């Protein structure tokens, strides 16, 4: 992966913040330039277009999700543990980079037609792997026999509020939040050992 200059990294961060606050369509290059103390003409020496910024944010975040999914599936065999680690990853990403996560979740529809196609393909791949974990868990008798798509979408949408919250979680409370989310998301789908 190519190393990004500090200035370019700041441009991505400020663009993500503006896209989150105003929406992609309502954010101008002038606003992005102002956020990083550059003239618009100088901004173009670092990036080609607003579309390039959106592509970078969306595909970088999608890549983080895919890399995490693959690493989790390689490291742990137990489907319940895999689900726990997926929830941990979603939570940590939302806490560390809520602006990019929100843009990834909400603004990807503004990508160009070819980019939308690639992005949707990555998202479907991620969801397919999530569903495979649920299948394995159900076959092993670890997860209740509920419709898998419902389980997946309930977990993912149940974590989406983390990207949008206006109340940052202090570092000393983050592990407590993760444990709470694990309990809320998994206790309803994991089979009781007494059943």
Residue pairs with C-beta under 8 A, 6 or more apart in sequence:
4 12
5 46
7 36
7 46
8 46
8 47
10 36
11 32
11 36
11 43
11 46
11 47
11 53
12 53
12 56
12 57
12 100
13 99
14 32
14 35
14 36
15 27
15 32
15 35
15 50
15 53
15 54
15 57
16 57
16 97
16 99
16 100
16 102
16 103
17 35
17 99
18 27
18 31
18 32
18 35
19 27
19 53
19 54
19 57
19 99
19 102
19 103
19 107
20 98
20 99
20 102
20 103
20 106
22 31
23 107
24 50
24 54
24 103
24 107
24 110
25 110
27 50
28 50
29 40
29 43
29 49
29 50
30 40
32 43
32 50
32 53
33 39
33 40
33 42
33 43
36 43
38 46
47 53
51 111
51 112
54 103
54 107
54 108
54 110
54 111
55 111
55 115
57 100
57 103
57 104
58 103
58 104
58 107
58 108
58 111
58 115
58 119
59 115
59 118
59 119
59 122
60 100
61 93
61 97
61 100
61 101
61 103
61 104
62 104
62 119
62 122
62 123
62 126
63 122
64 93
65 89
65 93
65 122
65 126
66 122
66 125
66 126
68 86
68 89
69 86
69 126
69 129
69 130
70 129
72 82
72 85
72 86
72 89
73 82
73 129
73 133
75 85
76 82
76 85
78 142
79 133
79 134
79 136
79 137
79 140
79 142
79 143
80 137
80 142
80 143
80 186
80 190
82 133
83 133
83 134
83 137
83 155
83 185
83 186
84 182
84 186
86 130
86 133
86 155
87 155
87 159
87 178
87 181
87 182
87 185
87 186
88 178
88 182
90 156
90 159
90 162
91 159
91 162
91 174
91 177
91 178
91 181
92 174
92 178
93 101
94 101
94 159
94 162
94 163
95 162
95 168
95 169
95 174
95 177
98 162
98 163
98 164
98 165
101 162
101 163
102 163
102 164
105 160
105 163
108 116
108 119
109 116
111 119
127 152
130 152
130 156
131 148
131 149
131 152
134 143
134 148
134 151
134 152
135 148
137 143
138 144
138 145
138 148
141 191
142 190
142 191
143 151
143 189
143 190
143 191
144 188
144 189
144 190
144 191
146 189
151 189
154 185
155 185
158 181
158 184
158 185
159 181
159 185
169 177
